[in-house]
Amino acid sequence: MSWTYGTPEGTPTGGPGITAIAIAFTAVSFFLVSLRTYVRVWIVRAFGNDDWMIMIAWLGTCVYSMCTVVQTKYGLGLISLDDMPDENVYNFGLVQYIGAPFYVVGIWGFKMSLLLSYLRFFQGRYYKAAVIIAVLCTMAHIAFLFVFIFTCTPVEKSWDSSITWGHCAKAVPFYLSFSSLTIIFDLTVFALPFPVLVKSKIPLRRKVALLVLFALGIFVTIIQIIRIQTITNLTNYLDSAHSIMWSIMEANIGIIITCIPPLAPLVKYFSEKSRSGTGSGSKQPEPPYALRTWGTGSRALRGGHEEDIIGVTHGGSMERMLTTDAGVTHMDAAVVAKHHKIREGDTQMSDDRIEEERFEGSQKPVTPVGV
């Protein structure tokens, strides 16, 4: 049985290869998004807006990948245009039209997730820069979304070749402009944390690891450049196969790179558990890594001294991740008070408990909260 609907057995097509790439990359990104979610919910307990955004990015990329797999059944990947059955053209165009907006959501989502995570530890001009870039990036991708949707008038002309009236915008110039602007945004987003990381006081090994990780964003840019080359060679709708394949890789690699930094607590958690397991036979207390919310705020709990998390904002889970001279404030201590009232008959007893976690920085007097 032929891979493409309506074609004879043995018709040459790259459909199976495109399908394998789409499934493999989407599965890997799903695994890392799931790991990230586990870390943020169960280990760090600080699930934030950037985590929601990476989930939105993955959903958009997943739908785009599924549309691509379906599209291969209608002719995407066929080597020769002569092998394309006429009855497949309508569904081929319709599925491509449905998938394109989800691709935009995917590549916008991972960039927004990174920018929102930067807001956890950026301050001053870097914070403002991240906000401005986020606004510009969002506006640009909204514009891309509308162009993808309303490329043709009427809209149905995008996939229905039987409509002879109306008009469509020239696709290749738009795709080139879209890809060029995407490259600019990718480079800006991945390069933005470099000045902050270079000036930060975190250990050198960790600093280098983070710098190398964000430098991997260059791969996303390289993929975009390759994608531009495939766009300039478009002569018919079947030539889009390579462009679509690179688009899937681009979106998924962006998600993968975005998910790696939040996994650091998971590595440290199992590393410490492994070390404690090789010690004495007595049961070791589990290292508390959580940002636990009690009363009006949250505090960071650590098994030992750690600079990664130095404070949280009021009423939320926005931990600041770096101590740095580049505009990041220090928090000396996080104090939480729990007020328990137990009524036994006519006797009311109160138990005020104050717990303190000390962080690097100058010491300040502590006042109990909620006592």
C-alpha positions, -999 to 999 in steps of 0.1 A, spaced: 0 0 0 14 34 -10 20 60 17 2 88 -2 -35 84 -8 -45 77 -44 -10 69 -56 2 35 -69 25 12 -48 61 23 -49 55 60 -57 86 78 -44 79 100 -14 96 115 16 65 113 36 76 85 60 108 104 67 90 137 74 66 118 97 94 102 116 111 135 122 78 152 133 70 124 158 105 120 172 111 158 178 77 163 192 81 133 215 114 145 228 101 180 235 70 165 252 93 145 275 112 176 285 81 197 290 68 170 312 100 168 332 100 206 335 64 205 348 73 179 373 102 200 386 82 232 388 51 216 404 66 189 427 102 198 434 104 236 432 66 241 437 67 274 418 47 268 386 46 302 369 35 320 337 66 309 318 57 273 325 22 278 312 37 295 281 60 266 273 30 242 275 11 265 250 42 264 228 43 227 228 6 223 221 10 246 191 40 227 179 22 194 184 -8 204 164 15 216 136 34 184 136 1 163 135 -11 185 106 22 178 88 19 140 93 -17 141 79 -4 163 50 21 137 40 -8 113 34 -22 138 9 10 143 -10 36 162 11 69 147 4 61 134 -31 92 137 -53 74 145 -85 45 169 -90 31 145 -117 25 119 -90 2 142 -71 -35 130 -74 -58 158 -83 -83 147 -56 -56 153 -29 -49 189 -37 -79 203 -18 -72 184 14 -34 191 10 -40 228 10 -66 228 37 -44 208 62 -15 232 55 -37 262 60 -49 248 94 -14 240 106 4 273 98 -11 294 126 -2 267 152 34 269 140 34 306 147 20 299 182 48 273 188 77 296 179 62 325 197 55 305 228 90 293 235 104 328 231 78 342 254 85 315 280 122 325 280 114 362 283 89 355 312 116 334 330 141 363 325 117 386 344 123 364 375 158 377 380 161 408 356 159 442 371 165 477 359 172 482 323 174 445 316 139 440 330 126 468 308 144 454 277 128 420 283 93 436 286 99 456 254 111 426 234 82 405 247 57 432 235 74 436 201 77 398 197 40 393 205 29 421 181 50 407 153 37 372 157 1 384 159 8 401 125 23 369 111 -8 350 124 -32 373 106 -12 372 74 -12 334 74 -50 334 79 -59 361 54 -33 355 27 -61 351 2 -93 368 -5 -116 350 -1 -100 329 26 -111 296 9 -89 304 -20 -59 294 1 -68 257 -2 -95 256 -29 -80 258 -64 -114 257 -80 -120 293 -69 -108 314 -98 -118 349 -86 -102 369 -58 -65 371 -52 -37 359 -29 -6 377 -16 27 365 -29 38 338 -5 76 337 -10 83 373 -1 61 370 30 78 338 41 112 354 37 102 384 57 87 362 84 118 341 86 141 371 87 122 387 116 121 354 134 159 351 132 162 386 147 139 378 176 156 344 182 190 360 184 178 388 207 160 365 231 188 340 234 215 367 238 196 389 263 207 370 295 244 370 286 253 404 302 234 394 334 250 360 336 285 373 329 282 398 358 265 374 381 281 359 413 270 324 407 297 297 406 319 298 375 310 262 364 273 269 366 277 303 348 296 287 319 270 259 317 242 285 314 261 306 289 267 275 267 231 265 270 218 298 258 244 298 231 228 266 218 200 289 206 223 296 176 211 262 163 176 276 161 190 305 140 209 281 118 177 261 111 160 293 102 187 302 77 185 267 61 147 272 60 151 305 41 172 287 16 145 261 10 119 289 7 139 307 -20 138 274 -40 100 271 -39 86 265 -74 54 245 -65 35 235 -34 53 202 -31 86 220 -27 74 231 8 82 197 23 118 206 33 107 240 47 79 224 68 104 197 81 128 224 92 100 244 108 91 214 130 127 210 140 130 247 148 100 249 170 108 217 189 145 226 194 134 260 208 112 242 233 139 218 242 165 245 249 139 265 269 131 234 291 167 225 301 176 253 326 146 246 349 157 210 352 187 218 373 169 212 407 160 177 394 196 169 388 207 183 422 178 166 440 188 131 427 225 138 431 220 146 468 197 116 473 224 94 457 250 108 480 228 104 511 221 68 501 258 59 501 262 73 536 252 57 569 223 33 572 203 58 592 175 75 573 185 109 560 160 138 559 149 145 524 164 178 512 136 203 510 137 221 476 103 235 476 90 270 474 63 266 499 35 291 503 23 298 538 0 327 546 8 358 527 40 347 509 65 320 500 99 311 510 127 291 496 138 260 515 172 244 508 191 216 524 223 238 524 236 271 513 224 279 478 225 310 456 200 298 430 169 311 447 172 342 469 136 353 474 101 354 461 75 380 454 45 386 475 17 362 469 32 343 441 59 319 430 82 343 412 116 333 427 146 353 418 172 329 405 205 348 405 225 370 428 242 395 406 255 431 405 235 436 373 205 449 391 193 419 412 184 426 448 194 405 477 170 390 502 186 384 536 159 362 551 124 349 544 102 346 574 70 328 577 47 325 607 20 299 612 -7 306 637 -25 275 650 -56 277 672 -69 246 689 -101 247 709 -105 220 735 -137 226 755 -135 262 768 -97 264 765 -81 280 734 -45 274 728 -23 291 702 9 280 689 29 305 669 57 291 649 83 312 632 106 296 607 135 314 592 157 306 562 189 327 560 203 336 526 236 352 515 237 390 523 237 413 552 217 404 583 186 424 592 162 422 622 133 398 615 97 406 624 72 377 626 44 378 601 8 371 610 15 367 648 
